[in-house]
Amino acid sequence: MSIQVNCPVCAKNYKVKEEAAGKKLRCKECGETVAIPTLESIQDEDYAENDFSSLLDDAVELEAKSKTIRRPVRRKPMVKAEKYDGDEDGPVTRKKENNYVEDLKATFLMLLDPSNLFIFMLLWLGMGLCFSLLPFAGTLGFIGLIIIRGWYSHYRFCVIYEAAAGEKHLPELSPEEGFFIPMVKWIFTWFLVHFPAYAYVGVIFFLNPEIIADAGLYLFGMETIGDNLPAFHLSMFMFLYCMGVFFWPILALCVAVGGVESVLRLDLMVLTIFKSMPAYFFTATGMFFVAGLQLGLTFANIEWGIMGLFLMRGVMIYVELVALRMIGLYYHHFKNQFAWSWG
């Protein structure tokens, strides 16, 4: 049996016989004196090492036999993760808007929406009752009609404006809004577009004083004009009247979105119509339908009665709301073809 000894200075390894146990040797590398351990100390170290190894083996065995006890962990309630839709105006995540045809379909079927139906019913009941009963209420009824017409004029402009902004629903009814200025604006738009037609009729009537004497206050009524104008002059009046109806959508859009001052730019309005001719023709068709329905009811010799007038008022309100929304949608989908920008 040999004993392994290490020099504590240069770490040189030496193997000596067990007979040299307890003696000393000199390191050949550094000259340091190295003590050779005795046999008893070597046996004690081996026993301690073996004892530690046995303890380690016992610990591993006990660990393998033991049962794992899991400590209870409180879990927080799960929250459903929401999908990140990206930036609102990002080119990738921007929601696809309805096209012009889809918005038109939604406009014609707007009464299928509960909120639109509720607003329409309020308009129908309120306007129908007021225009059926207030004419019989004397002076107070006349004042009430002016206020209601003014408020409804404001609501008409709101319908155009909301549709131009891309809204899918009818505007809410706001009774606190003004009535005089909106009514003046509404009358002003129709006065501008129909001024050439009625100016032409005025000249014809001025040259024929007997017509003025017979008609009196109803000089410019549709029935008076139809009964007293010759065929040529009547056709000229109808042509100018239809031209006014044709130009009214762009004029109403200017007042509702761009402000009253924008109606002075007739050149821009005409240029806009030419740049978006198909869409504008379709939009003007809606107003022609409204005007034709009004004229048809005016010339129809039918005794409607209060209930009949009430029902026809509902039809007129629906048709007019559709036509007004068509004007707003025309701007919403084709504003890039307009000759000016309102933002």
C-alpha positions as CSV (number, residue, x, y, z in Angstrom):
1,M,0.0,0.0,0.0
2,S,1.3,3.4,-0.9
3,I,0.6,6.8,0.6
4,Q,0.0,9.8,-1.6
5,V,1.5,13.1,-0.3
6,N,1.2,16.6,-1.8
7,C,3.7,19.4,-1.3
8,P,1.8,22.3,0.3
9,V,4.0,24.9,-1.6
10,C,4.4,23.6,-5.1
11,A,1.6,20.9,-5.1
12,K,4.1,18.3,-6.3
13,N,2.6,14.8,-5.8
14,Y,4.7,12.0,-4.2
15,K,3.9,8.3,-3.5
16,V,5.7,6.7,-0.6
17,K,5.5,3.3,1.0
18,E,3.4,2.8,4.2
19,E,6.6,2.1,6.1
20,A,7.4,5.8,5.8
21,A,4.2,6.8,7.5
22,G,4.7,9.4,10.2
23,K,8.1,10.5,8.8
24,K,9.1,13.5,6.7
25,L,10.5,14.0,3.2
26,R,12.0,17.0,1.4
27,C,10.3,18.2,-1.8
28,K,12.6,17.8,-4.8
29,E,11.1,20.9,-6.5
30,C,11.0,23.6,-3.9
31,G,12.9,22.0,-1.0
32,E,9.9,22.2,1.4
33,T,9.7,19.7,4.2
34,V,6.5,17.6,3.8
35,A,5.1,15.6,6.7
36,I,3.9,12.1,5.8
37,P,0.6,11.3,7.6
38,T,0.3,8.3,9.9
39,L,-1.8,5.2,9.0
40,E,-4.3,6.0,11.8
41,S,-5.0,9.5,10.4
42,I,-5.5,8.1,6.9
43,Q,-8.0,5.5,8.2
44,D,-9.9,8.2,10.1
45,E,-10.2,10.3,7.0
46,D,-11.5,7.3,5.0
47,Y,-14.1,6.5,7.7
48,A,-15.3,10.1,7.8
49,E,-15.6,10.2,4.0
50,N,-17.4,6.9,3.9
51,D,-19.7,8.0,6.7
52,F,-20.6,11.2,4.9
53,S,-21.3,9.2,1.7
54,S,-23.6,6.9,3.6
55,L,-25.5,9.8,5.1
56,L,-25.9,11.3,1.7
57,D,-27.3,8.1,0.3
58,D,-29.7,7.8,3.2
59,A,-31.0,11.3,2.6
60,V,-31.6,10.6,-1.1
61,E,-33.5,7.4,-0.3
62,L,-35.7,9.2,2.2
63,E,-36.4,12.0,-0.2
64,A,-37.5,9.4,-2.9
65,K,-39.8,7.7,-0.4
66,S,-41.4,10.9,0.9
67,K,-44.7,12.2,-0.5
68,T,-44.8,15.7,-2.0
69,I,-47.3,18.0,-0.2
70,R,-48.4,20.8,-2.4
71,R,-49.1,24.1,-0.7
72,P,-52.5,25.6,-1.7
73,V,-52.2,28.5,-4.1
74,R,-54.9,31.1,-4.4
75,R,-55.7,31.8,-8.0
76,K,-57.1,35.1,-9.1
77,P,-60.3,35.0,-11.2
78,M,-59.6,34.7,-14.9
79,V,-60.2,37.8,-17.0
80,K,-61.1,37.4,-20.6
81,A,-58.3,38.9,-22.8
82,E,-59.5,41.5,-25.3
83,K,-58.1,41.4,-28.7
84,Y,-55.9,44.4,-29.6
85,D,-57.5,46.1,-32.6
86,G,-54.6,48.4,-33.2
87,D,-54.7,52.1,-33.7
88,E,-58.0,53.5,-34.7
89,D,-56.7,55.4,-37.7
90,G,-54.0,52.8,-38.6
91,P,-54.0,51.8,-42.3
92,V,-54.1,48.1,-41.4
93,T,-56.5,48.2,-38.5
94,R,-58.9,50.8,-39.9
95,K,-62.4,49.4,-40.0
96,K,-63.9,49.1,-43.4
97,E,-66.7,51.5,-44.0
98,N,-69.9,50.7,-45.9
99,N,-69.9,51.7,-49.5
100,Y,-72.4,54.1,-51.1
101,V,-74.8,51.4,-52.1
102,E,-74.9,49.7,-48.7
103,D,-75.5,53.1,-47.0
104,L,-78.4,53.8,-49.4
105,K,-79.9,50.4,-48.6
106,A,-79.6,51.2,-44.9
107,T,-81.3,54.6,-45.5
108,F,-84.3,53.1,-47.3
109,L,-84.6,50.5,-44.6
110,M,-83.9,52.9,-41.7
111,L,-87.2,52.2,-40.0
112,L,-86.1,48.7,-39.3
113,D,-83.7,50.1,-36.8
114,P,-85.6,50.5,-33.4
115,S,-84.0,53.9,-32.6
116,N,-84.8,55.3,-36.0
117,L,-88.3,53.9,-35.8
118,F,-88.8,55.6,-32.4
119,I,-87.7,59.0,-33.7
120,F,-89.8,58.6,-36.8
121,M,-92.9,57.8,-34.8
122,L,-92.3,60.9,-32.6
123,L,-92.0,63.0,-35.7
124,W,-95.0,61.5,-37.3
125,L,-97.2,61.9,-34.3
126,G,-96.0,65.3,-33.4
127,M,-96.0,66.8,-36.9
128,G,-99.2,65.0,-37.9
129,L,-101.2,66.2,-34.9
130,C,-99.8,69.7,-35.1
131,F,-100.4,70.3,-38.8
132,S,-103.9,68.7,-38.6
133,L,-105.1,70.6,-35.6
134,L,-103.2,73.9,-35.3
135,P,-104.7,75.4,-38.5
136,F,-108.0,75.5,-36.6
137,A,-106.6,77.2,-33.6
138,G,-106.6,80.8,-34.9
139,T,-103.8,83.1,-34.1
140,L,-102.2,80.9,-31.5
141,G,-102.3,78.0,-33.9
142,F,-100.6,80.1,-36.6
143,I,-97.8,81.0,-34.1
144,G,-97.5,77.4,-33.1
145,L,-97.1,76.4,-36.8
146,I,-94.3,78.9,-37.3
147,I,-92.4,77.6,-34.3
148,I,-92.9,74.0,-35.4
149,R,-91.9,74.7,-39.0
150,G,-88.8,76.5,-37.7
151,W,-87.8,73.7,-35.4
152,Y,-88.4,71.1,-38.2
153,S,-86.3,73.2,-40.6
154,H,-83.4,72.9,-38.1
155,Y,-83.9,69.1,-37.8
156,R,-83.8,68.8,-41.6
157,F,-80.4,70.4,-41.7
158,C,-79.3,68.2,-38.8
159,V,-80.3,65.1,-40.9
160,I,-78.1,66.3,-43.8
161,Y,-75.2,67.1,-41.5
162,E,-75.3,63.8,-39.6
163,A,-75.4,61.8,-42.8
164,A,-72.6,63.8,-44.2
165,A,-70.5,62.9,-41.1
166,G,-71.2,59.2,-41.7
167,E,-73.8,58.7,-38.9
168,K,-76.1,55.7,-39.4
169,H,-79.0,56.9,-37.3
170,L,-81.3,59.8,-37.4
171,P,-80.4,62.8,-35.1
172,E,-82.0,63.0,-31.7
173,L,-84.9,65.3,-31.2
174,S,-83.7,68.4,-29.4
175,P,-86.7,70.7,-28.6
176,E,-84.4,73.4,-27.1
177,E,-82.8,74.2,-30.4
178,G,-83.7,77.5,-32.1
179,F,-86.4,77.8,-34.7
180,F,-86.4,81.2,-36.3
181,I,-82.9,81.3,-37.9
182,P,-83.1,77.7,-39.2
183,M,-86.5,78.4,-40.8
184,V,-85.1,81.5,-42.5
185,K,-82.2,79.4,-43.8
186,W,-84.6,76.7,-45.1
187,I,-86.9,79.3,-46.8
188,F,-83.8,81.1,-48.2
189,T,-82.5,77.9,-49.9
190,W,-85.8,77.3,-51.6
191,F,-86.2,81.0,-52.5
192,L,-82.8,81.0,-54.3
193,V,-83.4,77.9,-56.4
194,H,-87.0,78.8,-57.3
195,F,-86.5,82.5,-57.8
196,P,-85.9,82.2,-61.6
197,A,-89.1,80.2,-62.1
198,Y,-91.3,82.6,-60.1
199,A,-89.6,85.7,-61.5
200,Y,-90.5,84.4,-64.9
201,V,-94.1,83.9,-63.8
202,G,-94.2,87.3,-62.2
203,V,-93.2,88.9,-65.5
204,I,-95.9,87.0,-67.4
205,F,-98.6,88.0,-64.8
206,F,-97.4,91.6,-64.9
207,L,-98.0,91.7,-68.6
208,N,-101.5,90.2,-68.0
209,P,-103.1,92.3,-65.2
210,E,-106.4,90.5,-65.4
211,I,-104.8,87.4,-64.0
212,I,-103.6,89.3,-61.0
213,A,-107.1,90.6,-60.4
214,D,-108.7,87.2,-60.5
215,A,-106.0,85.3,-58.5
216,G,-105.6,87.8,-55.6
217,L,-103.5,86.4,-52.8
218,Y,-103.1,83.0,-54.5
219,L,-101.3,84.6,-57.5
220,F,-98.3,82.3,-57.2
221,G,-100.1,79.2,-56.1
222,M,-99.5,76.1,-58.2
223,E,-103.2,75.8,-59.2
224,T,-103.3,79.5,-60.3
225,I,-100.1,79.1,-62.4
226,G,-101.4,75.9,-64.0
227,D,-104.8,77.4,-64.8
228,N,-103.7,80.7,-66.2
229,L,-100.4,80.2,-68.0
230,P,-100.3,79.3,-71.7
231,A,-98.7,76.0,-72.6
232,F,-95.4,77.5,-73.7
233,H,-95.0,79.7,-70.6
234,L,-96.2,76.8,-68.3
235,S,-93.5,74.6,-69.8
236,M,-90.9,77.3,-69.3
237,F,-92.0,77.6,-65.7
238,M,-91.8,73.9,-65.1
239,F,-88.4,73.7,-66.7
240,L,-87.1,76.5,-64.4
241,Y,-88.8,74.9,-61.4
242,C,-87.2,71.6,-62.1
243,M,-83.8,73.2,-62.4
244,G,-84.3,74.7,-59.0
245,V,-85.2,71.3,-57.5
246,F,-82.1,69.9,-59.3
247,F,-79.8,72.5,-57.7
248,W,-81.3,72.5,-54.3
249,P,-79.4,69.4,-52.9
250,I,-76.0,71.1,-53.4
251,L,-77.3,74.4,-52.0
252,A,-78.8,72.7,-48.9
253,L,-75.5,70.8,-48.4
254,C,-73.6,74.1,-48.5
255,V,-75.8,75.6,-45.8
256,A,-75.9,72.5,-43.6
257,V,-72.1,71.7,-43.8
258,G,-70.2,74.6,-45.2
259,G,-72.2,77.6,-43.9
260,V,-74.5,80.2,-45.5
261,E,-71.5,82.1,-47.0
262,S,-70.6,79.1,-49.2
263,V,-73.8,79.6,-51.3
264,L,-72.1,82.6,-52.9
265,R,-69.6,80.3,-54.7
266,L,-71.9,79.2,-57.5
267,D,-68.9,78.4,-59.6
268,L,-67.7,75.8,-57.1
269,M,-71.2,74.3,-56.8
270,V,-71.5,73.8,-60.6
271,L,-67.9,72.4,-60.8
272,T,-68.7,69.9,-58.0
273,I,-71.8,68.8,-59.8
274,F,-69.9,68.1,-63.0
275,K,-67.1,66.3,-61.2
276,S,-69.6,63.9,-59.5
277,M,-72.4,63.9,-62.1
278,P,-73.8,60.3,-61.7
279,A,-73.9,60.5,-57.9
280,Y,-75.5,63.9,-58.0
281,F,-78.1,63.0,-60.5
282,F,-79.1,60.1,-58.3
283,T,-79.2,62.4,-55.2
284,A,-81.4,65.0,-57.0
285,T,-83.8,62.2,-58.0
286,G,-84.7,61.8,-54.4
287,M,-85.7,65.5,-54.2
288,F,-87.6,65.2,-57.5
289,F,-89.6,62.4,-55.9
290,V,-90.4,64.5,-52.8
291,A,-91.4,67.5,-55.0
292,G,-93.5,65.3,-57.2
293,L,-95.3,63.8,-54.3
294,Q,-96.0,67.2,-52.8
295,L,-97.3,68.5,-56.2
296,G,-99.4,65.4,-56.6
297,L,-101.0,65.8,-53.3
298,T,-101.6,69.5,-54.0
299,F,-103.4,68.9,-57.4
300,A,-105.2,65.7,-56.3
301,N,-108.9,66.5,-55.7
302,I,-109.2,64.1,-52.8
303,E,-111.0,64.7,-49.5
304,W,-108.5,63.2,-47.2
305,G,-110.0,64.0,-43.9
306,I,-108.0,64.4,-40.7
307,M,-107.0,60.7,-40.6
308,G,-106.0,60.8,-44.3
309,L,-103.9,63.9,-43.8
310,F,-102.3,62.3,-40.8
311,L,-101.3,59.2,-42.8
312,M,-100.0,61.2,-45.7
313,R,-98.0,63.3,-43.3
314,G,-96.2,60.1,-42.2
315,V,-95.4,59.2,-45.8
316,M,-94.1,62.7,-46.6
317,I,-91.9,62.7,-43.5
318,Y,-90.4,59.3,-44.4
319,V,-89.7,60.2,-48.1
320,E,-88.2,63.6,-47.0
321,L,-85.9,62.0,-44.4
322,V,-84.7,59.5,-47.0
323,A,-84.0,62.3,-49.5
324,L,-82.2,64.4,-46.9
325,R,-80.0,61.5,-45.9
326,M,-79.2,60.9,-49.5
327,I,-77.8,64.4,-49.7
328,G,-75.6,63.9,-46.7
329,L,-74.4,60.5,-48.0
330,Y,-73.5,62.1,-51.3
331,Y,-71.0,64.4,-49.5
332,H,-69.8,61.6,-47.2
333,H,-68.8,59.3,-50.1
334,F,-67.9,61.7,-52.8
335,K,-66.3,64.7,-50.9
336,N,-63.0,64.0,-52.5
337,Q,-64.6,65.1,-55.8
338,F,-65.9,68.4,-54.3
339,A,-64.3,71.6,-55.6
340,W,-63.7,72.7,-52.0
341,S,-63.2,71.1,-48.6
342,W,-65.1,71.5,-45.4
343,G,-62.8,69.3,-43.3
